Amino acid sequence: DSSGELIGTGNISTDITKRKLAEDALRESQQRLSLATRSADIAIWDWDIANNKMRWDNQMFRLYGISNRPETYGVEIWENGLHPEDKKLALDACQSALCGEKDFNIEFRVQWPDGTVRHLKGDGVVIRNDANEPIRMLGINYDISEQRQLQERMRQMEKMDAIGQLAGGVAHDFNNQLACIMGYGDMLLGML
């Protein structure tokens, strides 16, 4: 009232049950996604193209051998990690995806700060605005180094098998020729 005495209170309430349920569902979904990506050893990246802001999950930093996570970073963190021999291939694939020419689906190598080389598979999608301009690109990376090593071992085994077959064929042909020579040699000895 006019003398400053409290004569009543007013209260406005809003039912936030739906919002709380949605927040809980989102948190559970994020936990499931985190478990799935960790279990599958998949890393997630998200690039805000217009502002050149990149967001990587912890797995991405591990795949690129980066232990000191920068506070802010753009696409150059990816570019700097690319193996020098694969940089053009990867940048061209990214540019083709941004232009809408083809999907970003590529295998490339990264070179860690300590010199370690790893083979990665990248898969991404470009999100466009109403004017069909690329505004965001997001995707996944995963390490395929072990698969590449296995493929290389298989190629080496196939080469060794081919060399073995060639050597066996040469030895067989040589033995046939040698048998003829030995036969003629025996005939000559018998005539003496």
LOFILO-233421 format. One record per residue: residue number from 1; x, y, z of N, C-alpha, C in turn. Coordinates in steps of 0.001 Angstrom, whole numbers, plus 524288, in hexadecimal, padded with zeros to 5 digits. Example, Ala and Ser with C-alpha at 12.3 -4.5 7.8 and 13.67 -1.06 7.14 Angstrom:
+------+-------+-------+-------+-------+-------+-------+-------+-------+-------+
: sepa :   n.u :   n.v :   n.w :  ca.u :  ca.v :  ca.w :   c.u :   c.v :   c.w :
+------+-------+-------+-------+-------+-------+-------+-------+-------+-------+
:    1 : 83386 : 7E9C6 : 81E78 : 8300C : 7EE6C : 81E78 : 83390 : 7F31C : 81E78 :
:    2 : 83232 : 7F736 : 81BA8 : 83566 : 7FBDC : 81BE4 : 83264 : 8001E : 81EBE :
+------+-------+-------+-------+-------+-------+-------+-------+-------+-------+
This chain:
+------+-------+-------+-------+-------+-------+-------+-------+-------+-------+
: sepa :   n.u :   n.v :   n.w :  ca.u :  ca.v :  ca.w :   c.u :   c.v :   c.w :
+------+-------+-------+-------+-------+-------+-------+-------+-------+-------+
:    1 : 8033E : 7FB68 : 80000 : 80000 : 80000 : 80000 : 80370 : 804DE : 80000 :
:    2 : 800F2 : 80974 : 800D0 : 803D1 : 80E60 : 8008D : 807A8 : 80F01 : 80513 :
:    3 : 806F9 : 80C22 : 8094B : 80A9D : 80C91 : 80DB7 : 80EFE : 8087F : 80D5B :
:    4 : 80EF2 : 80557 : 80940 : 81314 : 8017F : 8088C : 811FA : 7FC32 : 80AEF :
:    5 : 80D63 : 7FB5D : 80CE7 : 80BEF : 7F657 : 80F2D : 80A67 : 7F286 : 80ADA :
:    6 : 80C28 : 7EDB7 : 80B81 : 80AD6 : 7E99E : 807CB : 8052B : 7E813 : 808A1 :
:    7 : 8021E : 7E875 : 80494 : 7FC9A : 7E708 : 80518 : 7FB2D : 7E251 : 801C9 :
:    8 : 7FED6 : 7E075 : 7FEB5 : 7FDC3 : 7DBE2 : 7FB7D : 80266 : 7DAAC : 7F7F5 :
:    9 : 80211 : 7D645 : 7F55B : 8062A : 7D4BD : 7F1A1 : 80394 : 7D304 : 7EC9B :
:   10 : 80691 : 7D356 : 7E87E : 804C4 : 7D17D : 7E36C : 80881 : 7CD35 : 7E199 :
:   11 : 8068B : 7C98C : 7DED4 : 809C1 : 7C535 : 7DD24 : 80839 : 7C3A7 : 7D79F :
:   12 : 80C22 : 7C30F : 7D454 : 80B3B : 7C132 : 7CF04 : 80E2E : 7BC11 : 7CE7F :
:   13 : 80B9F : 7B815 : 7CCD8 : 80E0F : 7B2F6 : 7CC40 : 80D94 : 7B128 : 7C699 :
:   14 : 8118D : 7AE6B : 7C4FD : 8117A : 7AC20 : 7BFCB : 812CF : 7A65C : 7C061 :
:   15 : 80FB9 : 7A329 : 7BDF0 : 810BA : 79D8A : 7BE1F : 81540 : 79C52 : 7BA62 :
:   16 : 8199B : 79A85 : 7BC81 : 81E3F : 79960 : 7B95B : 81F2C : 7937A : 7B8D3 :
:   17 : 81B21 : 7907A : 7B9D2 : 81BA4 : 78AC9 : 7B990 : 81D6B : 78904 : 7B42C :
:   18 : 81AFF : 78B0F : 7B008 : 81C6A : 7897B : 7AAB9 : 82212 : 78AEA : 7A97E :
:   19 : 823B1 : 78F9B : 7AB22 : 82914 : 7913E : 7AA31 : 82CE1 : 78DAB : 7AD0E :
:   20 : 82BB9 : 78C5B : 7B1EE : 82F20 : 788E8 : 7B501 : 82F5E : 78372 : 7B28C :
:   21 : 82B03 : 78175 : 7B0AE : 82AFA : 77C64 : 7AE09 : 82E35 : 77C8C : 7A906 :
:   22 : 82DC5 : 780D8 : 7A618 : 830CE : 78172 : 7A14C : 836A3 : 781C4 : 7A287 :
:   23 : 8380B : 784A6 : 7A6B0 : 83D8C : 7850A : 7A843 : 83FAB : 77FB8 : 7A9DD :
:   24 : 83C91 : 77CBA : 7ACBB : 83E35 : 7777A : 7AE5B : 83EF0 : 773E9 : 7A995 :
:   25 : 83B48 : 77442 : 7A5E4 : 83BA9 : 77106 : 7A12D : 8407D : 77285 : 79DFC :
:   26 : 8419B : 7779A : 79D9A : 84638 : 7796A : 79AC8 : 84B2F : 7777E : 79D78 :
:   27 : 84B74 : 777DB : 7A298 : 85003 : 77617 : 7A590 : 850DC : 77033 : 7A4C9 :
:   28 : 84CAB : 76D2A : 7A4F2 : 84D17 : 76783 : 7A416 : 84EE6 : 76651 : 79E88 :
:   29 : 84CE9 : 7693F : 79AC5 : 84E77 : 7687C : 79555 : 85446 : 769C2 : 794A9 :
:   30 : 85612 : 76DF6 : 79718 : 85B98 : 76F64 : 796D2 : 85EFC : 76B31 : 7995A :
:   31 : 85D3E : 768EF : 79D91 : 86030 : 764C8 : 7A029 : 86090 : 75FF6 : 79CA4 :
:   32 : 85C47 : 75E97 : 79A05 : 85C57 : 75A23 : 79676 : 85FFB : 75B23 : 791D7 :
:   33 : 85FBD : 75FDB : 78FAF : 86326 : 76140 : 78B59 : 868DE : 76106 : 78D0E :
:   34 : 869FF : 76314 : 7919D : 86F55 : 762FD : 793A2 : 87147 : 75D62 : 79449 :
:   35 : 86E02 : 75A0E : 79671 : 86F74 : 7548F : 79720 : 8705D : 751F7 : 791D5 :
:   36 : 86CEF : 752F8 : 78E22 : 86D66 : 75087 : 788F1 : 87261 : 7524E : 7862D :
:   37 : 87380 : 7575B : 78638 : 8782A : 75945 : 7838A : 87D20 : 75762 : 7863C :
:   38 : 87D10 : 7573B : 78B62 : 881A7 : 75552 : 78E46 : 88282 : 74F83 : 78D3A :
:   39 : 87E56 : 74C7F : 78D3E : 87EBF : 746DE : 78C52 : 8808C : 745A9 : 786C7 :
:   40 : 87EB8 : 748AC : 78309 : 88021 : 747D0 : 77D90 : 88533 : 74A9B : 77C18 :
:   41 : 8875D : 74D9E : 77FBD : 88C31 : 75087 : 77ED7 : 88B79 : 75478 : 77A62 :
:   42 : 88709 : 75720 : 77A75 : 885B7 : 75B07 : 77684 : 8863F : 76071 : 778EB :
:   43 : 88883 : 76401 : 775F1 : 88925 : 7696B : 777AD : 88551 : 76CE4 : 774AB :
:   44 : 8835D : 770EA : 7773F : 87F7A : 77462 : 774E3 : 881AC : 779E8 : 7746E :
:   45 : 880BF : 77C4F : 76FE4 : 88257 : 781B9 : 76F0A : 87DC9 : 784DC : 76CE2 :
:   46 : 87DF0 : 789F7 : 76DD3 : 879CA : 78D86 : 76C2E : 87C5A : 792BB : 76ADB :
:   47 : 87BDA : 79465 : 765F3 : 87E6B : 7992E : 7641A : 87A58 : 79D49 : 762BC :
:   48 : 87A5B : 7A1A3 : 76591 : 87735 : 7A634 : 76453 : 87A44 : 7A931 : 7602D :
:   49 : 878B9 : 7A897 : 75B49 : 87BC4 : 7AA9E : 756E7 : 87BFE : 7B08F : 756EE :
:   50 : 87793 : 7B312 : 757BD : 8775A : 7B8C4 : 75783 : 87AF4 : 7BB4F : 75B84 :
:   51 : 87B43 : 7B91C : 7601F : 87E7B : 7BB56 : 76453 : 883AE : 7B884 : 7650E :
:   52 : 884B6 : 7B4AD : 761C5 : 88965 : 7B164 : 76220 : 88A63 : 7AF9D : 767BF :
:   53 : 8866E : 7AD57 : 76A0A : 88700 : 7AB16 : 76F44 : 8862C : 7A539 : 76ED4 :
:   54 : 88A05 : 7A260 : 770A1 : 889D7 : 79CAF : 77070 : 888D5 : 79AB0 : 775F3 :
:   55 : 885B3 : 796A6 : 7764A : 884E1 : 79401 : 77B51 : 8863D : 78E4B : 77A8F :
:   56 : 889D4 : 78C66 : 77DC3 : 88B6A : 786F2 : 77DB8 : 88A2E : 78486 : 782F0 :
:   57 : 888B6 : 77F8E : 782D2 : 8883F : 77CC8 : 787C3 : 88DB9 : 77AEA : 78954 :
:   58 : 88E35 : 778BF : 78DF5 : 89354 : 7770B : 78FE8 : 895E4 : 77304 : 78C58 :
:   59 : 892C1 : 76FB5 : 789FC : 894CF : 76BA5 : 78691 : 89790 : 76E03 : 781CF :
:   60 : 8959D : 7725C : 77FC1 : 8981F : 774E4 : 77B4A : 89DA6 : 77696 : 77CBA :
:   61 : 89E42 : 778EB : 7814D : 8A379 : 77A91 : 782F8 : 8A715 : 775D5 : 78372 :
:   62 : 8A509 : 7717F : 7855D : 8A831 : 76CBC : 785D1 : 8A9CA : 76ABD : 7806C :
:   63 : 8A622 : 76ACD : 77C9C : 8A756 : 768FC : 77756 : 8AB88 : 76C45 : 774B0 :
:   64 : 8ABDB : 77134 : 77620 : 8AFA8 : 774B7 : 773C0 : 8B489 : 7755F : 7771F :
:   65 : 8B4E3 : 7726C : 77B68 : 8B985 : 7728B : 77EBB : 8BA4D : 777AF : 78188 :
:   66 : 8B611 : 77A7E : 7827F : 8B664 : 77F9F : 78509 : 8B51A : 77F02 : 78AD1 :
:   67 : 8B8F1 : 78014 : 78E1A : 8B80B : 77F8A : 793B7 : 8B6B2 : 784C6 : 7964A :
:   68 : 8B886 : 78916 : 7941B : 8B747 : 78E41 : 79637 : 8B2D7 : 790A0 : 7930F :
:   69 : 8AE2D : 78FFF : 7950B : 8A97A : 791C9 : 79244 : 8A92E : 797C2 : 79259 :
:   70 : 8A911 : 79A3F : 78DC4 : 8A896 : 79FF8 : 78DAA : 8A31A : 7A1AD : 78F4E :
:   71 : 8A2B9 : 7A670 : 7914A : 89D97 : 7A864 : 792F7 : 89A15 : 7A984 : 78E4A :
:   72 : 89C40 : 7ABFB : 78A4F : 89946 : 7AD0D : 78588 : 89C7E : 7AB28 : 780E5 :
:   73 : 899CF : 7A94F : 77CF0 : 89C77 : 7A758 : 77852 : 89897 : 7A70F : 773DC :
:   74 : 89AC3 : 7A76F : 76F33 : 897A0 : 7A712 : 76A76 : 8994C : 7A260 : 76747 :
:   75 : 897F9 : 7A275 : 76257 : 8990F : 79E10 : 75EEA : 89EF4 : 79D1E : 75E52 :
:   76 : 8A21E : 7A11B : 75F84 : 8A7CB : 7A074 : 75EFF : 8A9F0 : 79C3B : 762A1 :
:   77 : 8A73E : 79AFF : 766DA : 8A912 : 796C9 : 76A40 : 8A8F6 : 79195 : 7674B :
:   78 : 8A507 : 790F4 : 763F5 : 8A4B5 : 78C48 : 760A5 : 8A8E4 : 78C89 : 75C61 :
:   79 : 8A933 : 790FC : 759B8 : 8ACF3 : 79197 : 7557A : 8B28A : 790AD : 75753 :
:   80 : 8B3EB : 792C7 : 75BE3 : 8B93C : 7923A : 75DEE : 8BA8B : 78C97 : 75F58 :
:   81 : 8B699 : 7896F : 7606F : 8B78C : 783F7 : 761D0 : 8B7F5 : 78055 : 75D27 :
:   82 : 8B678 : 78238 : 75891 : 8B699 : 77EE2 : 753E9 : 8BC34 : 77D8E : 75264 :
:   83 : 8BCFF : 778C5 : 750B5 : 8C21E : 7771D : 74EBD : 8C351 : 77A5E : 749E0 :
:   84 : 8C823 : 77C52 : 74959 : 8C95E : 77FAB : 744D7 : 8C7F8 : 77D43 : 73F8A :
:   85 : 8C89E : 77825 : 73EF6 : 8C771 : 775A4 : 739F3 : 8C193 : 7750E : 738F8 :
:   86 : 8BE5E : 7757D : 73D05 : 8B8B2 : 774D8 : 73C77 : 8B5B9 : 779FC : 73CFC :
:   87 : 8B881 : 77E3B : 73E0F : 8B5EF : 78342 : 73F1B : 8B29C : 7850C : 73A7A :
:   88 : 8B4C9 : 78508 : 735C1 : 8B1D9 : 786DE : 7312A : 8AD00 : 7837D : 73045 :
:   89 : 8ADA5 : 77E67 : 7309E : 8A945 : 77ACB : 72FE7 : 8A4DA : 77C12 : 733C2 :
:   90 : 8A636 : 77CC0 : 738B9 : 8A246 : 77DBC : 73CC0 : 89FBB : 78317 : 73C15 :
:   91 : 8A2E6 : 78711 : 73AF7 : 8A0B8 : 78C52 : 73A39 : 89D36 : 78C88 : 7356E :
:   92 : 89EBF : 789D8 : 73144 : 89B79 : 7899F : 72C8D : 8964F : 786D5 : 72DAA :
:   93 : 89681 : 782A2 : 730AE : 891BE : 77FC2 : 7320D : 88E1E : 78333 : 7354F :
:   94 : 89057 : 78630 : 738DA : 88D37 : 789C3 : 73C11 : 88ABD : 78DFB : 7389E :
:   95 : 88DC8 : 7903B : 7351A : 88BCD : 7944E : 7319F : 88782 : 79234 : 72E11 :
:   96 : 88827 : 78D75 : 72C1E : 8841D : 78B0C : 728CB : 87F05 : 78A55 : 72BCB :
:   97 : 87F7B : 788DB : 730C2 : 87AC9 : 78837 : 73404 : 87838 : 78D7D : 734F9 :
:   98 : 87B54 : 7917F : 73611 : 87928 : 796B8 : 736FF : 8766E : 798D4 : 73221 :
:   99 : 87892 : 7978C : 72D88 : 8762F : 79953 : 7289A : 87182 : 79600 : 72707 :
:  100 : 87099 : 791AE : 729C4 : 86C34 : 78E48 : 7288D : 86D4D : 78A86 : 72422 :
:  101 : 87246 : 789ED : 722AF : 873A8 : 78674 : 71E5E : 8737B : 780BC : 71FE9 :
:  102 : 87512 : 77F88 : 724B7 : 874D0 : 77A24 : 7269A : 87514 : 77A24 : 72C8A :
:  103 : 873BE : 775AC : 72EC3 : 873CD : 77524 : 73471 : 87961 : 77521 : 73674 :
:  104 : 879FE : 776B1 : 73B66 : 87F1B : 7765A : 73DE4 : 87F8A : 770E8 : 74034 :
:  105 : 88266 : 76D97 : 73D80 : 88330 : 7682C : 73F17 : 88898 : 766B4 : 73D26 :
:  106 : 88C69 : 766AB : 740A3 : 891D4 : 7666C : 73EF9 : 89531 : 7636A : 742D6 :
:  107 : 8995A : 76120 : 740E0 : 89D6E : 75ED0 : 74422 : 8A244 : 7622D : 74373 :
:  108 : 8A4DA : 76369 : 747C7 : 8A97E : 766AD : 74796 : 8ACEB : 76576 : 74C46 :
:  109 : 8B1B1 : 76775 : 74C0F : 8B54B : 766B8 : 7506F : 8B5D9 : 76BCB : 7536F :
:  110 : 8B6CD : 76B3B : 7587D : 8B822 : 76FAD : 75BC7 : 8BD94 : 76EB3 : 75DF9 :
:  111 : 8C036 : 772F2 : 75F10 : 8C560 : 77295 : 7616D : 8C52D : 77567 : 766A1 :
:  112 : 8C614 : 7726F : 76AC3 : 8C5EF : 77495 : 77002 : 8CA9D : 77826 : 770E5 :
:  113 : 8CA47 : 77B7E : 774CE : 8CEB9 : 77EEC : 77607 : 8D3D0 : 77BE5 : 77708 :
:  114 : 8D36A : 7770C : 778FD : 8D82C : 773F2 : 77A02 : 8DA05 : 770EA : 77530 :
:  115 : 8D767 : 7719C : 770A6 : 8D8F6 : 76F08 : 76BD0 : 8D5FE : 76A0C : 76A99 :
:  116 : 8D2F5 : 76802 : 76E4D : 8CFE5 : 7634B : 76D6E : 8CC04 : 76440 : 768FE :
:  117 : 8CB7F : 76066 : 7658E : 8C7CE : 760CD : 76128 : 8C36A : 75CE6 : 7620D :
:  118 : 8BE98 : 75EB8 : 76197 : 8B9FA : 75B6C : 7622B : 8B684 : 75C21 : 75D5B :
:  119 : 8B3C4 : 757F8 : 75BF7 : 8B007 : 75819 : 7579D : 8AA95 : 758E3 : 759ED :
:  120 : 8A7B9 : 75CBD : 757DE : 8A274 : 75DD7 : 759BF : 89E8B : 75D7C : 75548 :
:  121 : 899C5 : 75C75 : 756C9 : 8954A : 75C9D : 75333 : 891ED : 76122 : 7550B :
:  122 : 8906D : 76488 : 75185 : 88D1A : 768F6 : 752CE : 8880D : 768BE : 74FBD :
:  123 : 883DC : 76A16 : 7524C : 87EBC : 76A30 : 74FCB : 87BD5 : 76EE9 : 751ED :
:  124 : 879DD : 77246 : 74E89 : 8774B : 77700 : 7505A : 872DE : 778B3 : 74CD6 :
:  125 : 86FA1 : 77C2C : 74EF7 : 86B4C : 77E77 : 74C01 : 86B9C : 78466 : 74C70 :
:  126 : 869E1 : 786E8 : 7484D : 869C4 : 78C9C : 7482C : 86428 : 78E5C : 74905 :
:  127 : 86375 : 791F8 : 74C9E : 85E48 : 79433 : 74DAB : 85E22 : 7998B : 74B12 :
:  128 : 859EA : 79A84 : 74840 : 8597D : 79F4D : 74525 : 854ED : 7A2B2 : 74701 :
:  129 : 8555A : 7A7C7 : 74606 : 85117 : 7AB56 : 74756 : 84D1E : 7AB65 : 742E2 :
:  130 : 84936 : 7AEC2 : 74350 : 84519 : 7AF08 : 73F58 : 8472E : 7B0AB : 739FD :
:  131 : 84BAC : 7B371 : 739F1 : 84E14 : 7B519 : 73502 : 851CA : 7B0E8 : 732E3 :
:  132 : 851A3 : 7AC49 : 7353A : 854E3 : 7A7D4 : 733B2 : 85AB9 : 7A8CA : 73480 :
:  133 : 85C03 : 7AC46 : 7382D : 86176 : 7AD4C : 73985 : 86300 : 7A9D4 : 73E1B :
:  134 : 867C2 : 7A7BB : 73DFD : 86972 : 7A470 : 74264 : 86A3F : 7A7BA : 7474B :
:  135 : 867BE : 7A62B : 74B83 : 8685B : 7A913 : 75067 : 86ADD : 7A5C2 : 754B4 :
:  136 : 86A8E : 7A0AA : 753F6 : 86C93 : 79D2B : 757FA : 86DF8 : 797F9 : 75579 :
:  137 : 871ED : 79586 : 757AB : 8736E : 79059 : 755DB : 87489 : 78D1C : 75AAE :
:  138 : 87239 : 7887A : 75AEA : 8733A : 7852D : 75F66 : 87408 : 77F99 : 75DA1 :
:  139 : 876F1 : 77CCA : 760DB : 87814 : 77775 : 75F48 : 87B09 : 7746E : 76360 :
:  140 : 87D2B : 77014 : 76193 : 88005 : 76C8A : 76507 : 88543 : 76B21 : 76290 :
:  141 : 888E4 : 76999 : 765DB : 88DE0 : 76754 : 7643A : 88EAB : 7626C : 7676E :
:  142 : 89141 : 75E9B : 7651A : 892E1 : 75A15 : 76826 : 897E9 : 757EA : 765DC :
:  143 : 89ADF : 7556D : 76935 : 8A013 : 7537F : 767E7 : 89FA9 : 74E50 : 764FC :
:  144 : 8A1FE : 74E16 : 76056 : 8A20D : 74948 : 75D41 : 8A7A5 : 74750 : 75C81 :
:  145 : 8AB31 : 74908 : 75FDD : 8B0B9 : 74793 : 75F54 : 8B182 : 741B0 : 75F91 :
:  146 : 8AEE7 : 73F15 : 76323 : 8AF88 : 7396C : 7639A : 8AD93 : 736A2 : 75EBA :
:  147 : 8A941 : 73875 : 75C89 : 8A73D : 73622 : 757AE : 8AB2A : 736DC : 75342 :
:  148 : 8AD8A : 73B7A : 752F4 : 8B16C : 73C8F : 74EEE : 8B62B : 73909 : 74F96 :
:  149 : 8B7ED : 73847 : 7547D : 8BC66 : 734DB : 75587 : 8BB24 : 72F42 : 753EE :
:  150 : 8B66A : 72D85 : 7551D : 8B4CA : 72841 : 753A2 : 8B4AB : 727AF : 74DB2 :
:  151 : 8B296 : 72B9F : 74AFD : 8B278 : 72B84 : 74548 : 8B801 : 72B41 : 7430F :
:  152 : 8BB9E : 72E3E : 7456A : 8C10A : 72E37 : 7438F : 8C380 : 728DF : 74470 :
:  153 : 8C26C : 7267F : 748FA : 8C47E : 72142 : 74A04 : 8C25A : 71D53 : 7460F :
:  154 : 8BD50 : 71DCE : 744CC : 8BAE9 : 71A4D : 740F8 : 8BD76 : 71B01 : 73B9E :
:  155 : 8BE84 : 71FD6 : 73A16 : 8C129 : 720D7 : 7351B : 8C69A : 71E63 : 73514 :
:  156 : 8C966 : 71EF1 : 7396A : 8CEA1 : 71C9F : 739C8 : 8CE50 : 716AA : 73962 :
:  157 : 8CA6B : 7145F : 73BF3 : 8C9CA : 70EB2 : 73BB0 : 8C890 : 70CF8 : 7361E :
:  158 : 8C53B : 70FF6 : 7336E : 8C3F6 : 70EAE : 72E06 : 8C8CC : 70F12 : 72A95 :
:  159 : 8CC0E : 7130D : 72B81 : 8D0E8 : 71397 : 72885 : 8D47A : 70EF4 : 7298F :
:  160 : 8D506 : 70D87 : 72E88 : 8D866 : 70926 : 72FE8 : 8D65B : 7040C : 72D82 :
:  161 : 8D138 : 70375 : 72D7C : 8CEDC : 6FED3 : 72B1D : 8D012 : 6FEAF : 72544 :
:  162 : 8CF8E : 70335 : 722AB : 8D0AE : 7037C : 71D0D : 8D66E : 7024F : 71C0B :
:  163 : 8D9E8 : 70460 : 71F4C : 8DF81 : 70350 : 71EAE : 8E08D : 6FD80 : 71F88 :
:  164 : 8DDFD : 6FB3B : 7236D : 8DE95 : 6F5A2 : 7247C : 8DCCD : 6F259 : 71FE2 :
:  165 : 8D85F : 6F3C6 : 71D8F : 8D66F : 6F0E8 : 71906 : 8DA20 : 6F182 : 71464 :
:  166 : 8DC2F : 6F634 : 7139C : 8DFE5 : 6F71F : 70F60 : 8E4D8 : 6F3EA : 71042 :
:  167 : 8E6D4 : 6F412 : 71512 : 8EB97 : 6F11A : 7164D : 8EA96 : 6EB40 : 71591 :
:  168 : 8E606 : 6E964 : 71733 : 8E4AF : 6E3DF : 71680 : 8E475 : 6E265 : 710C9 :
:  169 : 8E236 : 6E5D6 : 70D98 : 8E1E3 : 6E4D9 : 707F9 : 8E73C : 6E4C1 : 70575 :
:  170 : 8EA8D : 6E87C : 70700 : 8EFE6 : 6E8A6 : 704E7 : 8F2D4 : 6E3BB : 70684 :
:  171 : 8F257 : 6E23A : 70B79 : 8F502 : 6DD87 : 70D5F : 8F313 : 6D8B3 : 70A77 :
:  172 : 8EDFB : 6D86B : 7097B : 8EBC7 : 6D3F5 : 706A4 : 8EE04 : 6D3B9 : 70117 :
:  173 : 8EDFF : 6D841 : 6FE7F : 8F024 : 6D875 : 6F928 : 8F5F4 : 6D71E : 6F934 :
:  174 : 8F8C3 : 6D921 : 6FCFD : 8FE5F : 6D7FB : 6FD6C : 8FF3E : 6D229 : 6FE64 :
:  175 : 8FC0F : 6CFD9 : 701CA : 8FC86 : 6CA3C : 702D4 : 8FB6C : 6C709 : 6FDE7 :
:  176 : 8F78B : 6C8AE : 6FAD9 : 8F666 : 6C5E7 : 6F5EE : 8FB11 : 6C623 : 6F243 :
:  177 : 8FD58 : 6CAC6 : 6F1B5 : 901EF : 6CB5F : 6EE51 : 90684 : 6C82F : 6F06D :
:  178 : 90738 : 6C870 : 6F582 : 90B74 : 6C58F : 6F7FD : 90AB6 : 6BFAA : 6F74F :
:  179 : 905DD : 6BDD6 : 6F79D : 904C3 : 6B83D : 6F6DD : 90647 : 6B695 : 6F15B :
:  180 : 90528 : 6B9E7 : 6ED82 : 906AD : 6B8B6 : 6E81C : 90C9D : 6B85D : 6E7AA :
:  181 : 90F40 : 6BC31 : 6E9F0 : 914FC : 6BC3B : 6E9BE : 91727 : 6B766 : 6EC67 :
:  182 : 91510 : 6B608 : 6F0E1 : 916E1 : 6B16D : 6F3C5 : 915D8 : 6AC75 : 6F08B :
:  183 : 91158 : 6AC4C : 6EDF4 : 91010 : 6A7B7 : 6EAB1 : 913F2 : 6A727 : 6E63E :
:  184 : 91514 : 6AB79 : 6E387 : 918E6 : 6AB4B : 6DF50 : 91E4B : 6AA12 : 6E16F :
:  185 : 91F7B : 6AC20 : 6E60A : 92484 : 6AAFC : 6E87F : 9250D : 6A533 : 6E9A5 :
:  186 : 920E1 : 6A2D0 : 6EBAD : 920F4 : 69D32 : 6ECC4 : 9219A : 69A21 : 6E7AF :
:  187 : 91EFA : 69BE7 : 6E374 : 91F7D : 69928 : 6DE75 : 9251A : 69981 : 6DC77 :
:  188 : 92783 : 69E0B : 6DD03 : 92CDD : 69EB0 : 6DB40 : 9309E : 69B42 : 6DE5A :
:  189 : 92FA6 : 69AF1 : 6E372 : 932FC : 6979F : 6E6C5 : 93251 : 691E8 : 6E535 :
:  190 : 92DA2 : 69065 : 6E3CF : 92CA4 : 68B0A : 6E23B : 92F41 : 689BF : 6DD04 :
:  191 : 9301D : 68D7C : 6D9BC : 9328B : 68CA4 : 6D4A0 : 93873 : 68C5E : 6D537 :
:  192 : 93A92 : 68E3E : 6D95F : 94030 : 68E2F : 6DA02 : 94209 : 68912 : 6DBA0 :
+------+-------+-------+-------+-------+-------+-------+-------+-------+-------+
